Amino acid sequence: MLDLSMGLTANDQYHYPMFTRGGPYWQTVKIPFSKFYLSHKGTVQDKQSRMNISEVGFFCINLMDNVNGPFNLEIDNIALLRDENHQEEHAYELYQLEDYVVGVY
């Protein structure tokens, strides 16, 4: 039986791939919310939407370099910043789909 008690968006996540230079130097990263892209159960969605920052409950950092061996991550500070000079742009290509189009045959 299908349980919809959590809603259709329960498995929606927003992602941002961040590439680092590696040590030993510190790196400062500023990530606009508009650079995050939407996925559902790990699949990037064709129809992207803006992230509603009032619904953000948590964030996580994943290491995905597929390299065995020691790893060290040091985080000095995480903060939110309102940048008045930011120009809105989207991180993912947006496609206009007809309402009746479900998939490509």
Z-matrix of the N, CA and C atoms (Angstrom, degrees):
N
C 1 1.436
C 2 1.527 1 109.86
N 3 1.303 2 117.47 1 138.89
C 4 1.455 3 123.66 2 -177.93
C 5 1.519 4 110.21 3 -85.11
N 6 1.325 5 116.65 4 124.34
C 7 1.466 6 121.40 5 -179.92
C 8 1.522 7 109.17 6 -100.22
N 9 1.322 8 117.40 7 111.80
C 10 1.458 9 122.33 8 179.89
C 11 1.524 10 111.79 9 -103.62
N 12 1.323 11 117.28 10 17.87
C 13 1.459 12 120.17 11 -176.19
C 14 1.518 13 112.58 12 -64.24
N 15 1.323 14 118.31 13 -25.14
C 16 1.453 15 121.20 14 -179.73
C 17 1.529 16 111.55 15 -87.16
N 18 1.309 17 118.35 16 -10.69
C 19 1.452 18 121.27 17 179.95
C 20 1.509 19 112.42 18 92.21
N 21 1.308 20 115.19 19 165.27
C 22 1.464 21 120.76 20 -176.90
C 23 1.519 22 113.07 21 -72.90
N 24 1.319 23 118.00 22 -21.90
C 25 1.462 24 120.76 23 -177.87
C 26 1.527 25 112.63 24 -97.66
N 27 1.302 26 117.93 25 10.95
C 28 1.468 27 121.16 26 -175.93
C 29 1.524 28 112.28 27 -61.93
N 30 1.309 29 118.55 28 -29.89
C 31 1.466 30 121.86 29 -178.21
C 32 1.525 31 112.69 30 -102.83
N 33 1.324 32 117.00 31 14.19
C 34 1.464 33 120.37 32 176.57
C 35 1.523 34 109.72 33 -76.50
N 36 1.321 35 115.30 34 137.73
C 37 1.467 36 121.19 35 176.49
C 38 1.513 37 108.20 36 -139.47
N 39 1.313 38 115.52 37 150.11
C 40 1.458 39 121.60 38 174.44
C 41 1.518 40 108.22 39 -110.71
N 42 1.324 41 116.13 40 136.81
C 43 1.458 42 122.08 41 -174.11
C 44 1.523 43 110.87 42 -123.88
N 45 1.322 44 114.59 43 153.77
C 46 1.459 45 121.75 44 169.88
C 47 1.525 46 107.58 45 -143.78
N 48 1.328 47 118.02 46 114.93
C 49 1.471 48 119.04 47 177.69
C 50 1.527 49 109.29 48 -78.48
N 51 1.302 50 116.91 49 120.67
C 52 1.464 51 121.96 50 179.97
C 53 1.526 52 108.70 51 -113.21
N 54 1.286 53 115.69 52 124.67
C 55 1.461 54 121.24 53 -180.00
C 56 1.523 55 108.48 54 -103.42
N 57 1.323 56 115.54 55 132.91
C 58 1.460 57 119.88 56 -179.34
C 59 1.519 58 110.30 57 -108.02
N 60 1.307 59 115.49 58 161.92
C 61 1.464 60 121.23 59 176.90
C 62 1.515 61 111.66 60 -84.73
N 63 1.314 62 116.36 61 -13.78
C 64 1.457 63 119.84 62 -173.54
C 65 1.523 64 109.03 63 83.47
N 66 1.322 65 115.79 64 167.70
C 67 1.472 66 120.73 65 -175.72
C 68 1.498 67 112.92 66 -69.89
N 69 1.268 68 118.00 67 179.25
C 70 1.462 69 127.44 68 5.79
C 71 1.537 70 113.12 69 -96.79
N 72 1.318 71 118.66 70 6.67
C 73 1.460 72 120.67 71 -173.88
C 74 1.529 73 111.43 72 -94.92
N 75 1.340 74 115.88 73 149.44
C 76 1.457 75 121.69 74 176.77
C 77 1.511 76 109.84 75 -70.07
N 78 1.298 77 116.07 76 152.04
C 79 1.459 78 122.66 77 179.45
C 80 1.521 79 108.25 78 -131.79
N 81 1.322 80 116.55 79 130.55
C 82 1.467 81 121.51 80 176.52
C 83 1.518 82 108.07 81 -101.32
N 84 1.330 83 116.20 82 130.29
C 85 1.460 84 121.47 83 -176.78
C 86 1.519 85 108.56 84 -125.31
N 87 1.335 86 116.79 85 127.60
C 88 1.459 87 122.30 86 172.65
C 89 1.523 88 107.39 87 -114.09
N 90 1.334 89 116.89 88 122.92
C 91 1.456 90 121.50 89 -175.74
C 92 1.529 91 108.96 90 -121.63
N 93 1.328 92 117.71 91 109.58
C 94 1.472 93 119.00 92 175.88
C 95 1.532 94 110.40 93 -67.84
N 96 1.319 95 117.29 94 145.44
C 97 1.462 96 120.79 95 178.23
C 98 1.527 97 111.15 96 -58.99
N 99 1.326 98 117.41 97 -27.58
C 100 1.464 99 120.87 98 -179.23
C 101 1.528 100 112.16 99 -69.17
N 102 1.315 101 118.02 100 -12.92
C 103 1.464 102 121.31 101 179.72
C 104 1.527 103 113.27 102 -87.08
N 105 1.318 104 118.18 103 -7.69
C 106 1.453 105 121.28 104 177.58
C 107 1.525 106 109.30 105 -80.02
N 108 1.328 107 116.74 106 143.17
C 109 1.461 108 120.20 107 177.92
C 110 1.522 109 109.61 108 -118.37
N 111 1.318 110 114.62 109 151.57
C 112 1.463 111 122.45 110 -173.60
C 113 1.525 112 111.56 111 -87.30
N 114 1.327 113 114.91 112 136.06
C 115 1.468 114 120.90 113 170.56
C 116 1.527 115 108.13 114 -135.15
N 117 1.311 116 115.13 115 156.63
C 118 1.463 117 121.58 116 177.52
C 119 1.524 118 107.46 117 -128.96
N 120 1.310 119 116.53 118 117.63
C 121 1.468 120 122.70 119 -176.04
C 122 1.521 121 111.61 120 53.00
N 123 1.336 122 116.27 121 38.89
C 124 1.453 123 122.08 122 175.96
C 125 1.515 124 115.63 123 86.18
N 126 1.324 125 118.73 124 -2.48
C 127 1.462 126 122.14 125 -179.74
C 128 1.520 127 109.46 126 -104.07
N 129 1.330 128 116.18 127 122.79
C 130 1.462 129 120.76 128 178.58
C 131 1.524 130 108.64 129 -63.66
N 132 1.308 131 116.52 130 131.56
C 133 1.451 132 122.19 131 -175.89
C 134 1.528 133 112.01 132 -86.91
N 135 1.343 134 115.89 133 138.54
C 136 1.466 135 120.42 134 176.40
C 137 1.520 136 110.26 135 -65.35
N 138 1.306 137 116.79 136 -39.94
C 139 1.458 138 121.18 137 -179.39
C 140 1.528 139 108.11 138 -93.97
N 141 1.304 140 116.55 139 103.38
C 142 1.453 141 122.62 140 -178.46
C 143 1.524 142 110.42 141 -88.48
N 144 1.311 143 116.10 142 151.65
C 145 1.455 144 121.07 143 175.71
C 146 1.521 145 108.75 144 -138.75
N 147 1.316 146 114.88 145 158.94
C 148 1.457 147 118.80 146 178.11
C 149 1.520 148 110.48 147 -68.44
N 150 1.312 149 114.53 148 147.17
C 151 1.446 150 119.95 149 177.19
C 152 1.531 151 108.34 150 -76.40
N 153 1.321 152 116.44 151 128.57
C 154 1.454 153 121.28 152 175.86
C 155 1.522 154 107.05 153 -85.45
N 156 1.330 155 116.74 154 100.99
C 157 1.470 156 119.47 155 -172.47
C 158 1.526 157 112.97 156 -66.90
N 159 1.325 158 117.41 157 -17.04
C 160 1.464 159 118.82 158 177.35
C 161 1.529 160 111.53 159 -74.46
N 162 1.338 161 117.73 160 -12.89
C 163 1.463 162 121.24 161 179.29
C 164 1.526 163 113.10 162 -103.28
N 165 1.319 164 117.54 163 5.88
C 166 1.466 165 120.58 164 179.21
C 167 1.515 166 108.40 165 -71.84
N 168 1.333 167 115.96 166 123.76
C 169 1.453 168 120.78 167 -177.96
C 170 1.517 169 113.12 168 -106.83
N 171 1.310 170 117.62 169 -26.92
C 172 1.459 171 121.61 170 -179.28
C 173 1.517 172 108.95 171 -163.88
N 174 1.309 173 116.04 172 168.47
C 175 1.457 174 120.77 173 170.92
C 176 1.514 175 107.60 174 -140.81
N 177 1.313 176 115.93 175 157.96
C 178 1.460 177 119.56 176 178.54
C 179 1.522 178 109.30 177 -139.86
N 180 1.296 179 115.21 178 160.56
C 181 1.461 180 122.77 179 178.54
C 182 1.521 181 106.68 180 -120.23
N 183 1.321 182 116.20 181 125.76
C 184 1.465 183 121.72 182 179.38
C 185 1.517 184 109.70 183 -114.18
N 186 1.304 185 116.43 184 136.07
C 187 1.455 186 122.18 185 172.35
C 188 1.517 187 107.15 186 -92.69
N 189 1.329 188 116.61 187 121.75
C 190 1.465 189 119.51 188 -175.22
C 191 1.525 190 111.72 189 -134.34
N 192 1.338 191 117.37 190 42.52
C 193 1.457 192 118.94 191 179.79
C 194 1.521 193 112.68 192 -92.88
N 195 1.356 194 117.35 193 -7.44
C 196 1.455 195 122.72 194 176.63
C 197 1.531 196 112.37 195 58.98
N 198 1.345 197 116.01 196 34.00
C 199 1.460 198 121.35 197 179.41
C 200 1.525 199 107.91 198 -115.40
N 201 1.319 200 116.88 199 124.13
C 202 1.458 201 121.01 200 176.57
C 203 1.518 202 110.20 201 -75.50
N 204 1.310 203 115.50 202 150.32
C 205 1.455 204 119.39 203 176.55
C 206 1.514 205 111.52 204 127.60
N 207 1.318 206 115.56 205 -179.59
C 208 1.460 207 119.25 206 -177.11
C 209 1.534 208 111.80 207 -67.75
N 210 1.321 209 113.77 208 148.71
C 211 1.471 210 120.73 209 -179.75
C 212 1.512 211 107.81 210 -142.63
N 213 1.315 212 116.42 211 140.76
C 214 1.450 213 121.24 212 179.97
C 215 1.518 214 108.97 213 -136.49
N 216 1.323 215 116.83 214 126.28
C 217 1.458 216 121.72 215 177.31
C 218 1.511 217 108.00 216 -124.63
N 219 1.317 218 116.38 217 121.38
C 220 1.460 219 121.23 218 177.47
C 221 1.525 220 107.84 219 -116.29
N 222 1.317 221 115.93 220 125.52
C 223 1.463 222 121.51 221 178.69
C 224 1.516 223 107.40 222 -114.32
N 225 1.321 224 115.61 223 121.21
C 226 1.459 225 120.77 224 -179.48
C 227 1.518 226 111.35 225 -86.59
N 228 1.345 227 117.25 226 -39.00
C 229 1.455 228 119.76 227 -173.04
C 230 1.521 229 109.82 228 -159.62
N 231 1.316 230 116.17 229 139.74
C 232 1.460 231 122.30 230 170.43
C 233 1.519 232 106.39 231 -127.65
N 234 1.326 233 116.26 232 127.18
C 235 1.465 234 119.63 233 -176.37
C 236 1.515 235 110.18 234 -146.96
N 237 1.313 236 115.97 235 159.34
C 238 1.460 237 122.32 236 171.56
C 239 1.514 238 108.22 237 -100.90
N 240 1.322 239 115.60 238 138.56
C 241 1.460 240 121.29 239 -176.74
C 242 1.517 241 109.08 240 -133.76
N 243 1.305 242 117.09 241 132.55
C 244 1.466 243 120.93 242 174.32
C 245 1.519 244 107.20 243 -94.93
N 246 1.326 245 115.99 244 114.24
C 247 1.464 246 122.16 245 -179.06
C 248 1.518 247 109.26 246 -102.76
N 249 1.307 248 117.48 247 106.43
C 250 1.464 249 122.49 248 -177.96
C 251 1.528 250 112.26 249 -65.10
N 252 1.326 251 118.09 250 -19.98
C 253 1.468 252 122.06 251 -177.72
C 254 1.529 253 112.89 252 -94.06
N 255 1.321 254 117.62 253 0.30
C 256 1.460 255 120.34 254 -176.93
C 257 1.528 256 111.15 255 -68.95
N 258 1.320 257 116.73 256 132.66
C 259 1.458 258 123.33 257 174.75
C 260 1.523 259 107.70 258 -100.23
N 261 1.328 260 116.66 259 121.93
C 262 1.463 261 121.59 260 -176.28
C 263 1.526 262 110.80 261 -64.47
N 264 1.302 263 116.08 262 131.85
C 265 1.456 264 122.98 263 175.47
C 266 1.512 265 106.65 264 -150.91
N 267 1.314 266 116.19 265 159.23
C 268 1.449 267 119.07 266 -178.11
C 269 1.514 268 110.04 267 -110.03
N 270 1.323 269 116.19 268 145.52
C 271 1.457 270 121.81 269 -174.57
C 272 1.512 271 113.36 270 -80.16
N 273 1.311 272 117.64 271 -18.19
C 274 1.454 273 120.40 272 -171.79
C 275 1.516 274 109.06 273 -124.85
N 276 1.322 275 116.44 274 147.81
C 277 1.460 276 120.44 275 179.64
C 278 1.516 277 110.37 276 -64.16
N 279 1.297 278 115.71 277 135.22
C 280 1.454 279 119.82 278 179.53
C 281 1.517 280 109.39 279 -106.19
N 282 1.320 281 116.63 280 132.84
C 283 1.450 282 122.54 281 -179.62
C 284 1.520 283 108.98 282 -115.44
N 285 1.309 284 115.93 283 141.85
C 286 1.450 285 120.75 284 174.64
C 287 1.522 286 107.75 285 -90.82
N 288 1.323 287 116.94 286 114.84
C 289 1.459 288 121.73 287 179.44
C 290 1.517 289 109.08 288 -109.28
N 291 1.323 290 115.12 289 143.05
C 292 1.462 291 118.93 290 174.53
C 293 1.522 292 108.25 291 -67.71
N 294 1.315 293 117.16 292 150.13
C 295 1.457 294 121.48 293 -177.30
C 296 1.529 295 112.66 294 -59.11
N 297 1.328 296 117.07 295 -31.45
C 298 1.456 297 120.37 296 -175.98
C 299 1.532 298 113.05 297 -89.24
N 300 1.316 299 118.95 298 -7.38
C 301 1.457 300 121.72 299 -177.81
C 302 1.534 301 109.11 300 -79.94
N 303 1.322 302 116.09 301 121.76
C 304 1.454 303 121.35 302 -179.70
C 305 1.520 304 110.56 303 -104.66
N 306 1.306 305 117.55 304 -40.45
C 307 1.456 306 121.49 305 -179.11
C 308 1.514 307 110.54 306 -157.13
N 309 1.324 308 115.53 307 175.76
C 310 1.456 309 121.48 308 178.98
C 311 1.528 310 108.27 309 -99.09
N 312 1.297 311 116.59 310 132.31
C 313 1.472 312 119.88 311 -178.54
C 314 1.512 313 110.94 312 -105.13
